[in-house]
Amino acid sequence: MPRSVNTVAARAKRKKTLKFAKGYWGRRKNVWTVAKNAIEKGWTYAYRDRRVRKREFRKLWIQRINAGAREEGLTYSQLMGKLKEAKIDLNRKVLADLAMNHPKAFKAVVQKVK
């Protein structure tokens, strides 16, 4: 009995992969093996960098809070320690937004903990 291969499914799988590679440069967009490798690598980076993005935003927020705190005569660590002592639960994202876009509100928070 001759060997039976499921050509329909195989072709569909390759078409789907090549569809994901749309917009890539050179052979990465139209050669099956190259496209498959490029897509897998891209997905690996995407998975990793979804976590890295969170780290980088936290770093940015800390820098903004530190800049705002230093204008008020405190360092970042002093400010965060005093906020904890005063039981003020504002996360870094909110504090950074206040420091950047609402300096008067940020100043009020700092005065409250001083």
N, C-alpha and C positions, 0 to 999 in steps of 0.2 A: 504494500500500500504506500503511495507517495506521501511525503511529508506535507502536512497542512500548516500553513502559517497564516496568521490573522492580519492580512495586509491592511484591511480597513482600519483596524484599531491602531496599527503601527503608524500608518500615514497620518491619522488624526492626532496622534501624540506628537509627531514631528511638526505638524502644522501649528499645533498649539504652542510648542516651544518657540518656533520661528516667529509666531505672532508676538510673544513676549520680547523678542530680540529686535522688534521694529524700532528704528531710529538709531541703532548701533552703527558704528563706522566699519567700513571694509567688509571682510569676510564674516565678521561677527554677526552680521544681520541675515546672511543667506546660506551659510554652510552649516549643516546640521550639527556636526561635532563641535565646531568652534563656537557656535551660538549657544549650545547646551552648556559648555564650560563657562562662557561669559555670563550667562544668566545665573548659573549656580553660584558663581563668585559674587555677582551683584546681590543676590539674595542673602549671602553670608554677610556682606558688608551692611546691608539694610538691617538685618537682625541685630548685628553688633552695635550699629550706630543709633538705633532706637534707644539703647541704654546710654550710649555716650552723650547723646543730646541732653539727657536729663542732668548728667554731670556738668556739662558745659553751662547750662542755664543756671545751675546752682552757683557755679564759680562767678558768673556774671552778676547774679543778685548780690553775692557777698561783696564783690568789688564796689557795687553801687551803694550798698549800705555803709561800707567802710568810708567811702568818700563823703557821704552825707554826715556820718558820725564825726569825722575829723573836722568838718566845718563847725560842729557844735562842741569841739574840744574833747572828744572821746575817741577811743579806738573801737574797732569792730568788736573785739572780744570783750572789752569793758561794757559796751552797750548791750551785747547779748546777755552777759552775766547779770546786768542790772534789770533787764527785761524779765529774766527768769525769776530774780528775787522779787520783783514787783508783781509777779504772776500775770504778766501781760502776754497773752498768747497770740502773737502776730507772726505768721510764717515769713520766711525770707522773701518770697515772691511779693507779698503785700508790702513789706517794709521797703523793698527795692523800688516798688512803684511809687510809694510815698516820697522816698528820697529823691527820685528822679522827677516826678511830675507834680507833686504837691509838697513843696519844701516847707510850707507853713505847718501843715499837718504833721510832717515828720519832726519838725522842731518842737511841736507840742508834745509828741510822744517822748522825745528825748528829755524835755523839761520835766515831764511827769516822773521819769525814772531817776533824774539827777538828785 
